[in-house]
Amino acid sequence: MYAALWRILPGPVWVRILILVVLAAIVLAVLAFWVFPWIDDLTAPVQDVTVDQ
């Protein structure tokens, strides 16, 4: 899969690397700002633990 992705990207090697870095940053931003908070909301009741002293 990575070889196929590398072949379909346009430009020289440095442009391909730049495109892949930008795509990775976009994926990480989507995960950090939308996916992980959504999952946290789903698991929040499990994390609400109270310990009496």
Buried (B, 14 or more C-beta within 10 A) or exposed (E): EEEEEEEEBEEEEEEBEEBBEEEEEEEEEEEEEEEEEEEEEEEEEEEEEEEEE
